[in-house]
């Protein structure tokens, strides 16, 4: 089986394939972020990197059996300006549909964020399948709702594993100050807007990880009872939130690790969907 992953990021799709026990011959990846590519190649050196999606011609590829991807969501996300398909990043969805038509894979999977009904219907009409919403909270300690469009048959909701934030925390960091964040840093300016970072309750689920973490000093945070102060999640804790193998992202700086994990997929959700194959 040959796999084509568009907007591959740090190759969470490849982790999911392996976790689901699905064997594949060649994994082709389209990605332009050098840090994401570095992490991918460090973990999966046989990955064939194709670069910019707009420069890929389906006719130049061998037979593709599975096409996967999560097209950029900034135009759809409630955290953004809601420009929808007018956002040049979210407009790249049409590159996904172009390559879907050009490669004609047996199976495909697309992921994206909650969005306005109008945009949701545009994507649904273009792909010809109804989406299923799955919250990562079912398989992880993170609340992360996402839409998934796929022609893989019999995809259902995952079984709730009952994982809480307290189950993934590294208590070794409760007694040192490396990740301590002063209360004055809770409110930070990002992209011209004030962003209030909510504190996470360890007896519940984490807030959703976002790509903005790692940029401008913004980190996901929680209140540490031992320190009696705010501390940031460690990169490994963020990997656990996304069900990514520990230290999978250790090949780049902490700031890039936060960003890549915020951009990534919750691996166990993707593995659950792919298991239906």
C-alpha positions as CSV (number, residue, x, y, z in Angstrom):
1,X,0.0,0.0,0.0
2,X,1.2,3.5,-0.9
3,X,0.2,6.4,1.3
4,X,0.1,10.1,0.4
5,X,-0.1,12.5,3.4
6,X,-0.9,16.1,2.5
7,X,0.0,18.8,5.1
8,X,1.9,16.0,6.8
9,X,3.3,18.1,9.6
10,X,5.4,15.9,11.9
11,X,3.8,12.7,10.4
12,X,1.2,11.9,13.0
13,X,-0.5,9.9,10.3
14,X,2.5,7.6,10.0
15,X,2.5,7.0,13.8
16,X,-1.2,6.2,13.6
17,X,-0.7,3.7,10.7
18,X,2.0,1.9,12.8
19,X,-0.1,2.0,15.9
20,X,-3.1,0.5,14.0
21,X,-0.8,-2.3,12.7
22,X,-1.3,-1.3,9.1
23,X,1.6,-2.1,6.8
24,X,2.5,0.2,3.9
25,X,5.1,0.3,1.2
26,X,5.9,3.9,0.7
27,X,4.8,7.0,2.6
28,X,4.8,10.2,0.6
29,X,4.6,13.4,2.6
30,X,3.8,17.0,1.5
31,X,5.2,19.5,4.0
32,X,7.1,22.8,3.9
33,X,7.8,23.4,7.6
34,X,11.5,22.5,8.1
35,X,11.1,21.7,11.8
36,X,8.2,19.3,11.1
37,X,10.2,17.7,8.3
38,X,13.2,17.3,10.7
39,X,11.1,15.5,13.3
40,X,9.5,13.3,10.7
41,X,12.8,12.2,9.1
42,X,14.4,11.6,12.5
43,X,11.6,9.2,13.3
44,X,10.8,7.8,9.9
45,X,13.9,8.3,7.7
46,X,12.3,6.4,4.7
47,X,9.6,9.0,4.3
48,X,9.6,10.5,0.8
49,X,9.2,14.3,1.2
50,X,7.5,15.9,-1.8
51,X,7.5,19.6,-0.6
52,X,4.9,22.2,-1.5
53,X,1.4,20.7,-2.2
54,X,0.8,23.2,-5.0
55,X,3.8,21.7,-6.9
56,X,2.7,18.1,-6.7
57,X,1.2,16.5,-9.8
58,X,-0.8,13.3,-9.1
59,X,0.2,11.9,-12.4
60,X,3.9,11.9,-11.3
61,X,3.1,9.5,-8.4
62,X,2.7,5.7,-8.4
63,X,-0.7,4.3,-7.4
64,X,-1.9,5.8,-4.1
65,X,-4.1,3.6,-2.0
66,X,-4.7,6.0,1.0
67,X,-4.8,9.8,0.9
68,X,-4.8,11.5,4.3
69,X,-4.4,15.1,5.5
70,X,-5.6,17.9,7.7
71,X,-5.8,21.1,5.5
72,X,-4.9,24.4,7.3
73,X,-7.7,25.5,9.6
74,X,-6.9,29.1,10.4
75,X,-9.7,30.4,8.2
76,X,-12.3,28.2,9.9
77,X,-11.1,28.3,13.5
78,X,-13.1,30.3,16.1
79,X,-9.7,31.5,17.4
80,X,-9.0,33.2,14.1
81,X,-10.6,35.9,11.9
82,X,-13.2,33.4,10.4
83,X,-12.2,34.3,6.9
84,X,-13.3,30.8,5.8
85,X,-12.2,30.0,2.2
86,X,-11.0,33.5,1.7
87,X,-8.0,32.7,4.0
88,X,-5.2,31.7,1.7
89,X,-4.2,28.9,4.1
90,X,-7.7,27.4,4.3
91,X,-8.1,27.7,0.6
92,X,-5.5,25.0,0.3
93,X,-8.3,22.5,0.9
94,X,-8.9,22.7,-2.8
95,X,-5.4,21.4,-3.4
96,X,-6.4,18.3,-1.3
97,X,-9.5,17.8,-3.6
98,X,-7.3,18.3,-6.7
99,X,-5.0,15.5,-5.6
100,X,-7.9,13.4,-4.5
101,X,-9.2,13.5,-8.1
102,X,-5.7,13.1,-9.7
103,X,-4.6,10.1,-7.6
104,X,-8.0,8.4,-7.1
105,X,-7.0,6.5,-3.9
106,X,-9.1,3.6,-2.7
107,X,-9.5,5.4,0.7
108,X,-9.2,9.0,1.9
109,X,-9.3,10.9,5.2
110,X,-9.5,14.6,5.9
111,X,-9.5,16.3,9.3
112,X,-10.5,19.8,10.2
113,X,-11.7,22.0,13.1
114,X,-15.3,22.9,14.1
115,X,-16.5,25.5,11.7
116,X,-19.5,27.4,10.3
117,X,-22.3,25.3,8.8
118,X,-21.8,26.9,5.4
119,X,-18.1,25.9,5.2
120,X,-18.8,22.5,6.7
121,X,-21.3,21.9,3.9
122,X,-18.9,23.0,1.2
123,X,-16.3,20.5,2.3
124,X,-18.9,17.8,2.6
125,X,-20.3,18.4,-0.8
126,X,-16.8,18.4,-2.3
127,X,-15.8,15.1,-0.7
128,X,-19.1,13.4,-1.1
129,X,-19.2,11.9,2.4
130,X,-20.7,13.0,5.7
131,X,-18.2,13.9,8.4
132,X,-18.1,12.4,11.9
133,X,-17.1,14.6,14.9
134,X,-14.8,12.9,17.4
135,X,-13.5,14.5,20.6
136,X,-10.0,13.5,21.5
137,X,-11.1,13.5,25.1
138,X,-12.3,9.9,24.5
139,X,-8.8,8.6,24.0
140,X,-6.7,11.2,25.7
141,X,-6.5,13.8,28.5
142,X,-7.3,16.6,26.1
143,X,-10.6,18.0,24.9
144,X,-10.2,18.5,21.2
145,X,-13.2,18.3,18.9
146,X,-12.5,17.7,15.2
147,X,-14.4,16.8,12.1
148,X,-13.3,13.8,10.0
149,X,-14.4,13.1,6.5
150,X,-13.6,9.6,5.2
151,X,-14.8,6.8,2.9
152,X,-13.3,4.2,5.2
153,X,-16.4,2.1,6.2
154,X,-17.9,1.5,9.6
155,X,-16.1,4.3,11.5
156,X,-17.6,4.7,15.0
157,X,-16.9,6.7,18.1
158,X,-13.9,5.4,20.1
159,X,-14.4,3.9,23.5
160,X,-13.9,6.3,26.3
161,X,-10.6,5.4,28.0
162,X,-11.3,7.7,30.9
163,X,-7.9,9.4,30.8
164,X,-7.6,12.6,33.0
165,X,-5.0,15.3,33.0
166,X,-3.6,14.1,36.3
167,X,-2.8,10.8,34.6
168,X,-0.4,12.3,32.1
169,X,1.4,14.9,34.3
170,X,5.1,14.5,35.0
171,X,5.3,15.2,38.8
172,X,9.1,15.6,38.6
173,X,8.4,19.1,37.3
174,X,6.2,20.0,40.3
175,X,9.3,20.6,42.5
176,X,11.5,22.6,40.1
177,X,11.0,26.0,38.5
178,X,12.1,25.3,34.9
179,X,8.5,25.6,33.6
180,X,7.2,28.0,36.2
181,X,5.2,30.9,34.7
182,X,4.5,34.0,36.7
183,X,0.9,35.0,37.2
184,X,1.7,38.2,35.3
185,X,2.3,36.1,32.2
186,X,-1.2,34.5,32.2
187,X,-2.5,37.3,29.9
188,X,-0.3,37.7,26.9
189,X,-0.5,39.7,23.7
190,X,-0.6,37.4,20.6
191,X,-1.2,38.6,17.1
192,X,-2.5,41.9,18.3
193,X,-5.1,40.4,20.6
194,X,-5.2,39.7,24.3
195,X,-5.4,36.0,24.9
196,X,-6.5,34.8,28.4
197,X,-5.1,31.4,29.0
198,X,-7.4,29.2,31.0
199,X,-6.0,27.2,33.8
200,X,-6.4,23.5,33.5
201,X,-8.1,21.3,36.1
202,X,-6.0,18.2,36.7
203,X,-9.1,16.2,37.7
204,X,-10.6,16.9,34.2
205,X,-9.4,17.4,30.7
206,X,-6.8,19.8,29.3
207,X,-7.8,22.7,27.1
208,X,-7.1,22.1,23.4
209,X,-3.5,22.5,22.3
210,X,-3.1,25.1,19.6
211,X,-0.3,25.9,17.1
212,X,0.2,29.3,18.8
213,X,1.9,27.6,21.7
214,X,5.6,28.0,21.4
215,X,5.2,31.4,19.6
216,X,5.8,34.6,21.5
217,X,6.4,32.8,24.8
218,X,2.9,31.4,24.9
219,X,2.7,27.9,26.6
220,X,-0.2,25.7,27.8
221,X,-0.4,26.2,31.5
222,X,-1.8,24.7,34.7
223,X,-1.8,25.5,38.5
224,X,0.8,23.5,40.4
225,X,-0.3,22.8,44.0
226,X,3.2,22.0,45.1
227,X,4.8,25.1,43.6
228,X,1.7,27.2,44.5
229,X,2.3,28.8,41.1
230,X,1.5,28.6,37.5
231,X,3.6,26.2,35.5
232,X,3.7,25.3,31.8
233,X,3.1,21.8,30.5
234,X,6.4,20.2,29.5
235,X,6.8,19.1,25.8
236,X,6.5,15.5,26.9
237,X,3.2,16.2,28.6
238,X,2.0,17.8,25.4
239,X,3.1,14.7,23.5
240,X,1.0,12.6,26.0
241,X,-2.0,14.9,25.4
242,X,-1.7,14.2,21.7
243,X,-0.9,10.5,22.3
244,X,2.3,11.0,20.5
245,X,5.3,8.8,21.6
246,X,7.3,10.4,24.3
247,X,10.2,12.5,23.0
248,X,9.1,12.0,19.4
249,X,9.6,15.7,18.9
250,X,12.8,16.0,20.9
251,X,14.8,16.8,17.7
252,X,13.8,20.5,17.7
253,X,13.6,23.3,20.3
254,X,10.9,23.4,23.0
255,X,9.1,26.3,21.2
256,X,8.9,24.3,18.0
257,X,7.8,21.2,19.9
258,X,4.8,23.1,21.3
259,X,4.0,24.5,17.9
260,X,4.2,21.2,16.1
261,X,2.1,19.4,18.7
262,X,-0.5,22.1,18.6
263,X,-0.7,21.6,14.9
264,X,-0.7,17.9,15.0
265,X,-3.3,15.2,15.2
266,X,-4.3,13.2,18.3
267,X,-2.7,10.0,17.1
268,X,-5.1,7.5,18.8
269,X,-8.1,9.1,17.1
270,X,-6.5,8.6,13.7
271,X,-5.4,5.1,14.6
272,X,-9.0,4.3,15.6
273,X,-10.3,5.5,12.3
274,X,-7.6,3.6,10.3
275,X,-8.3,0.4,12.2
276,X,-11.6,0.1,10.3
277,X,-9.4,-0.8,7.3
